[in-house]
Amino acid sequence: MEFEHQPPETTLAFTEEPQPEVVQAEIRRTRHRKELKLYRFLIVLGILAVLYVLWQTGQRPSLQDYQHYGYSDPTAAATLYTIALIASLFTGIGGIVIFLISLLFQYYSYYGGQLAFSIRVSEKNFPEIYHKAQEYRSLLRLRKMPEIYVRQMNGQVNAYTSWVPGKTFIQLNAEIVDLAYMENKDFDTVFFVMAHEFGHVYLHHVQLGYTLWPMLAMFFPAVGQLFYLGLQRAREYSADRVAQALTGGKAELETMMMLSAGRHAYKYVDAGDYVERINEHNRALERFARWCINFGSTHPIHPYRVRAILDPEKRSGRLL
């Protein structure tokens, strides 16, 4: 059965042309309250990780140390020292440098994939999406327009945002863009997905400066990874709030139904029944099962995310 979702009365619904000041004030008000706290904590952990690596590098034995430790044979001492030196290139400072190079290579490989296999959105290719993107850029007052690409991904319903020095880019999987141009003619859901990705751009989630320190913090395996995943989930909640601010909350629940049921069946989901079931008092085993999945996920599980999206007071979503 098809459904028509009406946004809550407190949702930012535009009755006239939205203004950048209003939209950005709404984003500042509703951004997840734990996001920046988690980010700052991970910066501290990342700095501690780098300082520890520097200290360890300074403790590396010299050639004289090897000779002093009992390797009287100069050749044996020199050989062991050379092996240790080569190994140090992949650990310590050398390891950090290699990590940075590999990270940049990964970013460029993502961008290269767009140039190799995608269609860039323009005034002639997917013009409706192009003009809506221009509107979002204006509302967020972005200095540069993100490049937007459509790419066929073998049925995978997804979108993502990434960065290379000098530009950001968004990939909309063709399976999502199909919503607008095929049977459902549903541009609103596509626009909400794109607005979410614009949220990652606006909040600088994908740039190297924002991602590097949290990644370095994972040098501390348990604590670093736990807080890093928490930051990732907080980012997703914040990006959802940007999407709500940009779209006035239009198609917010339909988007979540699409992510859950897929691009064909989502229009036949009774969204009211879904919301009722996720809000009912579940058994302890069900609550624990949801908690376990959410605990190890980079994105909030759908019940938590839907609750946050539909919260009339727009409080911060649940991280754990």
FIRO-380971 format. One line per field, with one value per residue: x, y, z of N, C-alpha, C, O in turn; residue number from 1. Coordinates in steps of 0.05 Angstrom, whole numbers, plus 5000, padded with zeros to 4 digits. Example, Ala and Ser with C-alpha at 12.3 -4.5 7.8 and 13.67 -1.06 7.14 Angstrom:
2
nX: (5264,5257)
nY: (4886,4955)
nZ: (5156,5142)
caX: (5246,5273)
caY: (4910,4979)
caZ: (5156,5143)
cX: (5264,5258)
cY: (4934,5001)
cZ: (5156,5157)
oX: (5285,5268)
oY: (4934,5023)
oZ: (5169,5161)
pos: (1,2)
END
This chain:
320
nX: (5017,5011,5040,5031,5072,5070,5109,5129,5100,5138,5181,5227,5195,5190,5154,5162,5213,5272,5322,5393,5414,5376,5374,5427,5430,5393,5421,5466,5439,5418,5458,5492,5503,5546,5584,5628,5654,5671,5705,5745,5766,5788,5826,5863,5878,5901,5945,5974,5987,6021,6063,6081,6100,6142,6174,6187,6215,6261,6284,6308,6359,6428,6483,6528,6505,6487,6536,6554,6518,6539,6548,6602,6624,6634,6608,6561,6536,6528,6494,6448,6434,6421,6377,6341,6337,6313,6264,6245,6228,6177,6150,6139,6157,6165,6124,6079,6084,6080,6028,6000,6011,5987,5935,5922,5928,5886,5843,5849,5842,5788,5768,5788,5759,5709,5720,5731,5687,5638,5581,5582,5542,5507,5485,5462,5462,5423,5393,5356,5376,5424,5409,5383,5427,5456,5423,5428,5482,5481,5449,5480,5524,5573,5640,5661,5630,5611,5633,5588,5571,5542,5537,5534,5522,5513,5463,5468,5443,5462,5503,5558,5607,5669,5738,5790,5853,5835,5783,5716,5675,5615,5585,5528,5495,5472,5428,5399,5388,5354,5304,5283,5276,5251,5200,5175,5183,5207,5235,5242,5261,5311,5334,5336,5374,5418,5423,5438,5489,5512,5512,5555,5596,5590,5600,5651,5667,5694,5744,5816,5839,5800,5792,5841,5865,5827,5834,5889,5883,5864,5908,5909,5880,5828,5802,5809,5784,5732,5714,5721,5684,5638,5642,5635,5581,5556,5568,5536,5484,5487,5492,5443,5411,5427,5407,5352,5346,5358,5319,5272,5252,5226,5208,5238,5226,5210,5259,5288,5256,5266,5321,5317,5279,5290,5295,5250,5209,5199,5158,5113,5113,5084,5094,5078,5066,5117,5144,5114,5127,5183,5182,5156,5156,5208,5229,5282,5322,5316,5327,5380,5404,5398,5430,5480,5492,5490,5532,5580,5578,5588,5548,5487,5440,5380,5329,5344,5361,5315,5282,5310,5306,5251,5241,5207,5231,5281,5327,5393,5414,5416,5476,5497)
nY: (4976,5043,5102,5165,5209,5258,5312,5324,5377,5410,5404,5434,5464,5491,5546,5588,5615,5586,5613,5624,5639,5622,5567,5551,5566,5531,5483,5489,5489,5438,5401,5341,5336,5310,5304,5341,5339,5286,5286,5323,5295,5250,5276,5289,5237,5220,5256,5239,5188,5199,5225,5183,5149,5181,5182,5128,5122,5152,5119,5079,5031,5046,5034,5027,5011,4960,4934,4940,4907,4857,4837,4826,4817,4858,4856,4826,4858,4904,4884,4869,4919,4945,4915,4928,4983,4985,4960,4999,5037,5022,5027,5069,5137,5130,5093,5125,5162,5128,5112,5160,5170,5124,5134,5181,5161,5125,5161,5187,5144,5133,5180,5174,5131,5154,5186,5147,5111,5136,5181,5250,5296,5348,5408,5386,5331,5296,5343,5362,5344,5371,5426,5427,5415,5461,5496,5477,5487,5542,5553,5533,5563,5546,5549,5524,5484,5418,5364,5322,5255,5201,5133,5066,5012,4957,4944,4962,5003,5064,5121,5166,5211,5242,5265,5300,5334,5401,5394,5369,5312,5278,5215,5189,5131,5097,5067,5093,5142,5123,5124,5173,5176,5131,5084,5107,5162,5195,5247,5274,5239,5225,5276,5284,5246,5266,5315,5299,5281,5329,5351,5325,5348,5403,5402,5387,5334,5297,5315,5314,5336,5329,5274,5250,5252,5224,5173,5163,5159,5108,5079,5066,5010,4990,5034,5076,5056,5048,5101,5125,5099,5117,5171,5169,5152,5196,5235,5218,5226,5282,5296,5279,5318,5363,5350,5351,5405,5429,5408,5417,5375,5342,5280,5251,5205,5169,5163,5133,5087,5070,5057,5014,4977,4976,5000,4990,4967,5002,5040,5013,5002,5003,5056,5077,5032,5010,5049,5047,4995,4998,5032,5008,4973,4932,4863,4843,4814,4829,4883,4880,4855,4894,4934,4910,4906,4961,4980,4964,4990,5037,5070,5094,5045,5031,5035,5070,5114,5130,5144,5189,5223,5232,5256,5306,5347,5347,5325,5301,5241,5172,5143,5095)
nZ: (5000,4983,5014,5043,5071,5121,5142,5210,5249,5270,5237,5192,5145,5082,5064,5033,4991,5012,5056,5059,5110,5146,5136,5148,5202,5224,5215,5248,5297,5301,5291,5309,5377,5400,5362,5350,5399,5403,5359,5374,5418,5391,5361,5401,5416,5368,5364,5408,5391,5348,5375,5407,5367,5347,5393,5397,5351,5362,5398,5371,5362,5349,5301,5332,5380,5367,5361,5412,5439,5434,5384,5357,5308,5255,5205,5215,5253,5223,5183,5213,5232,5185,5168,5209,5200,5150,5163,5196,5162,5149,5195,5252,5238,5184,5173,5182,5141,5097,5106,5098,5044,5020,5035,5007,4956,4955,4958,4909,4875,4882,4859,4808,4792,4783,4738,4703,4699,4707,4697,4691,4726,4695,4662,4617,4625,4667,4685,4723,4772,4771,4774,4824,4856,4849,4875,4928,4937,4937,4982,5023,5016,4992,4973,4928,4878,4890,4850,4816,4805,4769,4775,4755,4796,4799,4824,4876,4926,4941,4962,4962,4989,4974,4972,4940,4936,4929,4910,4921,4913,4894,4892,4864,4864,4806,4815,4854,4828,4790,4815,4805,4750,4731,4745,4791,4789,4828,4849,4897,4937,4916,4917,4973,4988,4960,4986,5037,5025,5010,5060,5085,5056,5069,5124,5126,5130,5098,5084,5085,5131,5169,5172,5181,5235,5268,5244,5256,5310,5317,5326,5379,5394,5418,5446,5409,5362,5381,5394,5344,5311,5337,5325,5270,5266,5291,5253,5210,5230,5235,5181,5162,5187,5160,5110,5121,5133,5084,5050,5075,5102,5067,5040,5076,5108,5068,5043,5080,5080,5029,5032,5065,5043,4989,4920,4889,4920,4961,4957,4969,5022,5086,5120,5168,5199,5202,5233,5280,5298,5308,5350,5390,5454,5457,5466,5512,5486,5432,5435,5452,5408,5368,5390,5389,5334,5320,5351,5325,5277,5223,5208,5238,5259,5222,5252,5295,5267,5239,5282,5300,5256,5253,5301,5334,5363,5345,5370,5387,5355,5376,5397,5418)
caX: (5000,5027,5035,5038,5083,5069,5129,5119,5095,5162,5201,5231,5182,5192,5130,5172,5240,5290,5344,5417,5418,5357,5382,5452,5424,5381,5442,5481,5423,5411,5481,5494,5517,5570,5603,5653,5668,5685,5726,5767,5779,5804,5850,5882,5889,5918,5970,5989,5997,6044,6084,6092,6116,6166,6191,6197,6236,6285,6296,6319,6388,6447,6502,6545,6490,6488,6563,6556,6502,6552,6554,6629,6630,6624,6589,6536,6524,6519,6471,6424,6426,6408,6350,6325,6332,6293,6239,6235,6215,6149,6139,6148,6152,6162,6098,6060,6087,6068,5999,5989,6012,5967,5909,5918,5925,5859,5825,5852,5830,5759,5762,5794,5736,5688,5728,5733,5663,5613,5570,5581,5518,5511,5460,5450,5460,5408,5392,5341,5394,5444,5398,5379,5453,5463,5408,5440,5507,5475,5439,5502,5545,5598,5658,5662,5609,5621,5627,5569,5573,5523,5552,5520,5536,5503,5440,5473,5431,5481,5515,5579,5622,5697,5754,5818,5862,5824,5755,5701,5657,5593,5575,5501,5493,5450,5405,5383,5378,5331,5279,5272,5272,5237,5172,5164,5187,5210,5258,5246,5279,5338,5344,5343,5399,5440,5426,5453,5518,5520,5518,5583,5614,5588,5611,5680,5671,5710,5770,5838,5843,5779,5793,5867,5869,5812,5847,5913,5875,5860,5933,5901,5860,5801,5791,5809,5763,5705,5706,5720,5657,5619,5643,5623,5552,5548,5569,5512,5461,5490,5487,5414,5399,5432,5387,5326,5347,5359,5295,5248,5242,5211,5217,5257,5219,5211,5287,5295,5242,5280,5346,5311,5264,5300,5286,5225,5188,5195,5133,5092,5117,5068,5114,5067,5070,5146,5151,5101,5141,5209,5178,5144,5175,5217,5241,5310,5339,5315,5342,5409,5412,5401,5453,5505,5496,5496,5558,5602,5571,5596,5523,5467,5421,5357,5310,5354,5363,5288,5273,5322,5295,5224,5240,5197,5249,5307,5349,5415,5408,5428,5501,5501)
caY: (5000,5068,5119,5194,5218,5286,5318,5335,5405,5425,5402,5459,5461,5517,5557,5607,5609,5584,5632,5612,5644,5605,5539,5546,5568,5505,5462,5493,5482,5409,5383,5323,5350,5295,5301,5356,5329,5261,5293,5334,5274,5234,5292,5285,5210,5220,5269,5221,5166,5209,5230,5157,5139,5196,5173,5101,5126,5162,5097,5058,5027,5054,5013,5024,4996,4932,4924,4939,4885,4831,4830,4836,4816,4883,4850,4817,4881,4922,4871,4871,4947,4952,4903,4944,5008,4981,4955,5024,5052,5014,5032,5095,5159,5118,5081,5147,5173,5109,5113,5184,5166,5105,5147,5199,5144,5115,5182,5191,5121,5138,5200,5162,5114,5171,5194,5123,5095,5150,5203,5273,5311,5374,5420,5368,5304,5297,5372,5367,5340,5392,5451,5424,5417,5489,5508,5469,5501,5570,5554,5528,5582,5532,5564,5508,5465,5391,5350,5301,5234,5179,5109,5041,4996,4929,4941,4972,5029,5078,5145,5173,5236,5240,5289,5300,5362,5421,5390,5347,5300,5261,5194,5179,5106,5099,5053,5114,5161,5110,5131,5198,5174,5107,5081,5123,5191,5206,5264,5283,5221,5229,5302,5281,5231,5284,5335,5286,5281,5357,5355,5316,5368,5427,5398,5380,5307,5280,5326,5300,5346,5319,5245,5239,5248,5200,5148,5158,5152,5079,5066,5054,4993,4988,5060,5092,5046,5053,5129,5130,5090,5135,5196,5163,5152,5223,5249,5211,5241,5310,5299,5278,5344,5382,5343,5361,5434,5436,5399,5422,5349,5328,5253,5240,5177,5154,5156,5110,5063,5061,5045,4989,4958,4976,5021,4983,4959,5021,5055,4995,4998,5019,5069,5080,5006,5008,5067,5036,4972,5005,5048,4991,4963,4906,4846,4849,4801,4845,4908,4874,4849,4920,4947,4897,4915,4989,4984,4960,5001,5064,5085,5086,5026,5045,5044,5093,5137,5139,5158,5215,5239,5239,5269,5333,5367,5345,5320,5285,5213,5153,5132,5068)
caZ: (5000,4982,5036,5041,5097,5126,5161,5235,5248,5277,5216,5177,5119,5069,5051,5014,4983,5035,5057,5069,5138,5161,5133,5163,5231,5231,5215,5272,5320,5302,5288,5332,5399,5408,5340,5353,5424,5395,5340,5390,5433,5373,5354,5423,5414,5344,5370,5426,5374,5333,5395,5415,5345,5347,5415,5390,5330,5375,5414,5354,5366,5328,5294,5356,5399,5359,5367,5441,5449,5432,5356,5353,5280,5243,5184,5227,5265,5201,5170,5230,5233,5159,5168,5227,5187,5129,5176,5208,5141,5148,5221,5261,5220,5157,5171,5180,5114,5078,5110,5084,5015,5013,5039,4984,4933,4956,4951,4880,4861,4882,4839,4782,4785,4772,4711,4685,4696,4714,4681,4708,4725,4683,4652,4597,4636,4692,4691,4748,4794,4770,4784,4853,4869,4849,4897,4954,4940,4944,5009,5041,5009,4987,4955,4903,4873,4888,4825,4821,4785,4770,4768,4757,4816,4800,4842,4903,4931,4959,4952,4980,4984,4979,4969,4931,4940,4911,4903,4932,4893,4904,4874,4867,4849,4787,4826,4868,4808,4777,4828,4793,4721,4723,4750,4812,4784,4855,4852,4924,4952,4905,4928,5001,4989,4952,5007,5058,5017,5013,5089,5090,5044,5085,5151,5122,5139,5080,5078,5099,5158,5188,5174,5188,5263,5278,5235,5271,5337,5319,5336,5404,5381,5429,5451,5384,5344,5393,5391,5316,5301,5348,5309,5244,5269,5296,5227,5194,5242,5228,5152,5159,5195,5137,5089,5130,5131,5056,5036,5090,5113,5047,5032,5096,5115,5044,5038,5098,5070,5005,5040,5078,5026,4962,4903,4877,4939,4983,4954,4978,5050,5104,5137,5195,5213,5208,5256,5304,5307,5319,5374,5411,5474,5448,5486,5518,5465,5408,5440,5452,5381,5354,5402,5379,5306,5319,5364,5307,5250,5217,5205,5257,5247,5212,5272,5310,5248,5234,5305,5301,5234,5259,5328,5330,5376,5331,5388,5375,5353,5394,5387,5428)
cX: (5017,5021,5043,5047,5082,5090,5117,5117,5120,5185,5203,5219,5180,5165,5137,5201,5259,5313,5369,5420,5400,5366,5407,5448,5411,5401,5458,5465,5420,5434,5485,5513,5543,5591,5629,5668,5683,5708,5750,5782,5797,5828,5871,5895,5908,5945,5987,6001,6022,6068,6097,6109,6142,6185,6203,6219,6262,6299,6308,6349,6405,6465,6520,6531,6490,6515,6566,6541,6514,6557,6581,6637,6618,6603,6562,6521,6513,6494,6446,6415,6412,6380,6331,6318,6311,6265,6227,6221,6185,6135,6147,6140,6148,6135,6076,6060,6074,6038,5987,5989,5991,5939,5902,5914,5897,5839,5826,5840,5800,5752,5767,5771,5713,5695,5727,5706,5637,5605,5569,5555,5523,5484,5446,5447,5448,5405,5376,5359,5415,5433,5392,5406,5462,5448,5420,5467,5502,5465,5461,5526,5572,5614,5660,5639,5621,5614,5609,5569,5551,5537,5535,5536,5523,5482,5444,5461,5448,5490,5538,5592,5651,5711,5781,5827,5850,5795,5743,5683,5637,5587,5546,5499,5469,5425,5387,5372,5355,5305,5266,5263,5257,5209,5160,5166,5191,5236,5263,5264,5307,5350,5352,5370,5422,5444,5441,5483,5529,5526,5546,5603,5614,5602,5640,5686,5691,5738,5792,5842,5824,5782,5819,5871,5853,5824,5872,5906,5870,5886,5928,5876,5832,5789,5788,5787,5735,5696,5705,5693,5635,5618,5630,5592,5541,5548,5544,5487,5463,5483,5457,5401,5404,5411,5359,5324,5345,5332,5269,5236,5226,5224,5237,5251,5219,5240,5296,5281,5256,5306,5341,5299,5274,5285,5259,5203,5182,5169,5109,5094,5097,5087,5104,5070,5099,5153,5139,5117,5168,5206,5166,5165,5184,5228,5271,5328,5339,5330,5372,5420,5416,5426,5479,5512,5504,5524,5582,5598,5581,5571,5503,5448,5395,5336,5319,5354,5335,5277,5284,5310,5267,5220,5231,5215,5277,5330,5370,5407,5425,5454,5506,5474)
cY: (5025,5085,5147,5203,5248,5293,5329,5365,5421,5422,5427,5455,5489,5524,5579,5600,5609,5604,5619,5616,5626,5576,5534,5549,5542,5483,5465,5484,5452,5390,5366,5334,5336,5295,5315,5348,5304,5268,5305,5313,5256,5249,5288,5257,5207,5233,5252,5198,5175,5214,5204,5146,5154,5187,5146,5103,5135,5141,5076,5055,5036,5030,5007,5007,4966,4920,4921,4915,4858,4822,4841,4836,4841,4878,4842,4841,4900,4910,4874,4900,4955,4940,4920,4971,5006,4976,4981,5042,5046,5017,5060,5117,5149,5106,5103,5159,5154,5109,5137,5181,5146,5116,5165,5183,5133,5136,5186,5168,5123,5158,5190,5144,5130,5179,5171,5111,5110,5171,5228,5288,5339,5386,5403,5340,5306,5327,5378,5365,5363,5418,5450,5426,5446,5504,5502,5484,5530,5572,5550,5547,5568,5547,5550,5489,5437,5379,5326,5281,5213,5154,5084,5023,4969,4925,4952,5000,5044,5104,5151,5199,5231,5265,5282,5329,5381,5418,5368,5337,5281,5240,5187,5153,5108,5086,5072,5134,5149,5117,5155,5194,5149,5106,5100,5153,5206,5222,5272,5265,5223,5255,5300,5267,5250,5306,5324,5286,5310,5364,5347,5336,5393,5425,5388,5351,5291,5291,5314,5310,5336,5289,5234,5233,5226,5174,5142,5150,5122,5064,5054,5037,4995,5016,5076,5083,5052,5082,5137,5122,5108,5161,5191,5164,5180,5239,5243,5225,5270,5315,5297,5304,5364,5376,5353,5392,5443,5430,5406,5396,5333,5301,5241,5211,5159,5145,5132,5085,5052,5047,5017,4968,4957,4995,5015,4980,4982,5036,5038,4989,5015,5031,5073,5055,5002,5024,5057,5012,4979,5021,5032,4981,4935,4889,4851,4838,4818,4871,4903,4868,4875,4934,4936,4906,4944,4995,4982,4972,5029,5082,5076,5065,5041,5053,5069,5118,5148,5154,5186,5233,5249,5253,5298,5354,5367,5343,5302,5255,5196,5141,5103,5055)
cZ: (5000,5006,5029,5069,5099,5147,5187,5233,5253,5257,5200,5149,5106,5056,5031,5008,5007,5033,5069,5099,5155,5160,5150,5193,5240,5232,5241,5297,5323,5297,5313,5353,5407,5386,5345,5379,5417,5377,5355,5406,5416,5363,5376,5421,5390,5350,5389,5411,5359,5352,5403,5392,5343,5370,5409,5369,5342,5392,5397,5358,5343,5321,5318,5377,5393,5366,5397,5453,5445,5403,5349,5323,5266,5221,5194,5239,5244,5187,5187,5232,5208,5158,5186,5215,5166,5141,5187,5187,5139,5175,5229,5242,5192,5153,5168,5152,5094,5081,5096,5054,5005,5015,5015,4959,4932,4948,4920,4864,4860,4860,4811,4773,4773,4743,4692,4679,4701,4694,4699,4704,4714,4675,4631,4606,4664,4702,4716,4772,4795,4782,4814,4868,4870,4871,4924,4958,4948,4973,5030,5037,5007,4967,4928,4902,4873,4860,4832,4798,4790,4759,4773,4776,4821,4822,4869,4906,4951,4946,4971,4971,4990,4970,4956,4934,4919,4904,4919,4910,4907,4883,4882,4851,4830,4797,4843,4847,4792,4789,4814,4764,4712,4734,4771,4808,4810,4857,4881,4940,4942,4916,4957,5004,4982,4973,5030,5051,5017,5042,5096,5079,5062,5112,5150,5131,5123,5075,5095,5127,5178,5192,5184,5217,5275,5268,5250,5300,5340,5324,5363,5398,5392,5432,5425,5365,5355,5388,5361,5304,5312,5333,5282,5246,5274,5270,5210,5204,5233,5198,5147,5166,5173,5115,5096,5127,5102,5042,5051,5101,5092,5040,5052,5103,5091,5037,5055,5089,5046,5012,5053,5059,4997,4944,4889,4898,4959,4981,4964,5008,5066,5125,5165,5212,5221,5233,5281,5315,5320,5345,5397,5430,5467,5471,5489,5496,5440,5412,5440,5424,5365,5364,5391,5351,5305,5330,5344,5279,5247,5214,5227,5244,5240,5233,5288,5292,5242,5258,5307,5280,5241,5286,5324,5342,5364,5351,5374,5376,5372,5382,5395,5434)
oX: (5036,4999,5059,5031,5092,5090,5096,5131,5124,5205,5183,5232,5169,5155,5121,5211,5261,5323,5366,5429,5409,5366,5408,5461,5417,5400,5464,5477,5418,5431,5480,5536,5560,5614,5650,5693,5706,5730,5773,5806,5819,5849,5895,5919,5929,5966,6011,6024,6042,6091,6121,6131,6163,6209,6227,6239,6284,6322,6319,6363,6396,6464,6527,6544,6493,6516,6579,6548,6502,6569,6584,6654,6593,6584,6541,6497,6491,6476,6425,6391,6392,6362,6308,6296,6293,6245,6203,6205,6169,6112,6161,6118,6131,6123,6057,6039,6060,6023,5966,5970,5977,5921,5880,5897,5884,5820,5805,5830,5787,5733,5752,5765,5699,5678,5724,5701,5615,5621,5557,5546,5542,5463,5422,5429,5460,5413,5383,5357,5422,5447,5395,5407,5475,5459,5422,5473,5516,5473,5460,5545,5592,5604,5660,5631,5639,5593,5613,5568,5543,5549,5523,5560,5522,5482,5425,5468,5448,5484,5537,5589,5658,5699,5792,5810,5854,5783,5756,5677,5643,5584,5541,5501,5448,5403,5363,5349,5338,5284,5242,5245,5251,5195,5137,5151,5180,5256,5286,5281,5326,5374,5371,5386,5443,5467,5457,5500,5552,5544,5559,5624,5635,5614,5652,5709,5704,5754,5786,5847,5830,5776,5820,5878,5863,5823,5877,5921,5871,5885,5941,5854,5813,5767,5767,5772,5717,5674,5689,5681,5616,5597,5616,5579,5521,5530,5533,5471,5442,5470,5446,5381,5387,5400,5345,5304,5332,5324,5247,5212,5214,5248,5252,5269,5227,5245,5309,5293,5258,5313,5358,5307,5266,5264,5246,5180,5161,5159,5087,5080,5093,5094,5120,5077,5105,5167,5151,5120,5177,5225,5164,5189,5168,5234,5283,5348,5360,5345,5388,5442,5436,5441,5497,5535,5523,5538,5601,5613,5582,5573,5503,5442,5389,5325,5303,5348,5331,5264,5270,5305,5260,5198,5245,5215,5293,5351,5364,5396,5445,5453,5517,5473)
oY: (5027,5083,5152,5204,5263,5281,5342,5378,5443,5435,5440,5443,5507,5509,5587,5581,5629,5610,5604,5597,5616,5562,5513,5535,5532,5466,5445,5473,5442,5366,5375,5341,5348,5287,5303,5349,5301,5256,5297,5314,5249,5237,5284,5254,5194,5223,5250,5189,5160,5207,5202,5135,5142,5185,5141,5088,5126,5143,5056,5075,5033,5009,4984,4992,4950,4897,4903,4904,4838,4800,4862,4851,4844,4893,4851,4844,4911,4925,4882,4906,4970,4954,4925,4981,5023,4986,4984,5059,5062,5010,5074,5116,5159,5109,5099,5164,5163,5107,5134,5188,5151,5110,5165,5190,5131,5131,5189,5172,5116,5155,5196,5143,5120,5177,5175,5100,5098,5178,5226,5293,5352,5373,5405,5326,5317,5333,5398,5381,5373,5431,5470,5437,5454,5522,5519,5493,5541,5591,5562,5547,5577,5558,5563,5478,5432,5384,5312,5288,5208,5155,5081,5018,4959,4905,4952,5019,5037,5109,5143,5207,5217,5285,5261,5347,5377,5436,5350,5351,5269,5246,5179,5154,5119,5094,5067,5142,5164,5118,5156,5207,5146,5127,5108,5169,5228,5211,5276,5275,5223,5256,5312,5274,5251,5313,5339,5292,5314,5380,5361,5341,5403,5445,5381,5346,5272,5277,5304,5294,5334,5279,5212,5211,5209,5154,5119,5135,5111,5039,5034,5047,5001,5021,5088,5099,5059,5086,5155,5137,5114,5172,5209,5175,5188,5256,5261,5235,5282,5334,5310,5313,5381,5394,5363,5403,5463,5444,5401,5396,5313,5300,5222,5195,5136,5123,5114,5063,5027,5026,5000,4945,4939,5006,5033,4989,4980,5045,5049,4972,5039,5019,5071,5056,4993,5015,5058,5010,4967,5023,5041,4980,4916,4899,4863,4851,4821,4880,4919,4876,4877,4945,4951,4912,4951,5012,4997,4966,5045,5107,5053,5068,5062,5075,5087,5140,5172,5175,5205,5257,5272,5260,5314,5377,5383,5357,5290,5246,5204,5132,5087,5031)
oZ: (5016,5018,5011,5087,5082,5169,5186,5217,5243,5259,5194,5132,5118,5040,5015,5018,5022,5011,5088,5113,5176,5180,5164,5209,5262,5250,5254,5316,5345,5298,5335,5347,5420,5391,5343,5379,5426,5380,5350,5409,5424,5357,5369,5424,5392,5341,5385,5417,5358,5345,5407,5398,5338,5365,5415,5370,5334,5398,5408,5358,5320,5334,5323,5391,5411,5376,5407,5474,5452,5399,5336,5314,5266,5218,5184,5236,5247,5180,5176,5232,5209,5148,5178,5218,5164,5132,5188,5194,5129,5178,5214,5230,5177,5131,5153,5140,5076,5061,5083,5041,4985,4999,5004,4942,4910,4933,4908,4842,4841,4845,4792,4749,4755,4725,4668,4657,4699,4676,4721,4682,4723,4680,4626,4596,4683,4724,4730,4791,4816,4797,4828,4889,4889,4884,4941,4981,4965,4987,5051,5052,5018,4947,4907,4922,4858,4849,4852,4775,4813,4738,4795,4771,4843,4836,4885,4891,4975,4922,4994,4948,5009,4963,4961,4934,4895,4892,4929,4891,4928,4860,4905,4826,4838,4789,4846,4850,4783,4775,4813,4755,4688,4733,4768,4820,4814,4865,4889,4955,4958,4924,4966,5021,4995,4978,5043,5068,5024,5048,5111,5091,5069,5121,5171,5138,5133,5062,5117,5145,5202,5214,5195,5224,5290,5283,5257,5313,5362,5325,5371,5397,5377,5421,5420,5354,5340,5380,5354,5289,5298,5327,5272,5228,5264,5266,5198,5188,5226,5191,5129,5153,5168,5103,5079,5118,5096,5024,5040,5108,5099,5034,5045,5104,5093,5028,5045,5092,5042,5000,5052,5059,4982,4951,4879,4894,4973,5002,4966,5018,5059,5144,5185,5235,5243,5251,5303,5340,5339,5361,5419,5424,5470,5493,5471,5488,5428,5394,5430,5418,5350,5348,5385,5345,5290,5321,5347,5261,5266,5216,5235,5220,5252,5232,5292,5301,5240,5254,5313,5285,5234,5294,5312,5333,5370,5348,5353,5396,5382,5359,5379,5442)
pos: (1,2,3,4,5,6,7,8,9,10,11,12,13,14,15,16,17,18,19,20,21,22,23,24,25,26,27,28,29,30,31,32,33,34,35,36,37,38,39,40,41,42,43,44,45,46,47,48,49,50,51,52,53,54,55,56,57,58,59,60,61,62,63,64,65,66,67,68,69,70,71,72,73,74,75,76,77,78,79,80,81,82,83,84,85,86,87,88,89,90,91,92,93,94,95,96,97,98,99,100,101,102,103,104,105,106,107,108,109,110,111,112,113,114,115,116,117,118,119,120,121,122,123,124,125,126,127,128,129,130,131,132,133,134,135,136,137,138,139,140,141,142,143,144,145,146,147,148,149,150,151,152,153,154,155,156,157,158,159,160,161,162,163,164,165,166,167,168,169,170,171,172,173,174,175,176,177,178,179,180,181,182,183,184,185,186,187,188,189,190,191,192,193,194,195,196,197,198,199,200,201,202,203,204,205,206,207,208,209,210,211,212,213,214,215,216,217,218,219,220,221,222,223,224,225,226,227,228,229,230,231,232,233,234,235,236,237,238,239,240,241,242,243,244,245,246,247,248,249,250,251,252,253,254,255,256,257,258,259,260,261,262,263,264,265,266,267,268,269,270,271,272,273,274,275,276,277,278,279,280,281,282,283,284,285,286,287,288,289,290,291,292,293,294,295,296,297,298,299,300,301,302,303,304,305,306,307,308,309,310,311,312,313,314,315,316,317,318,319,320)
END
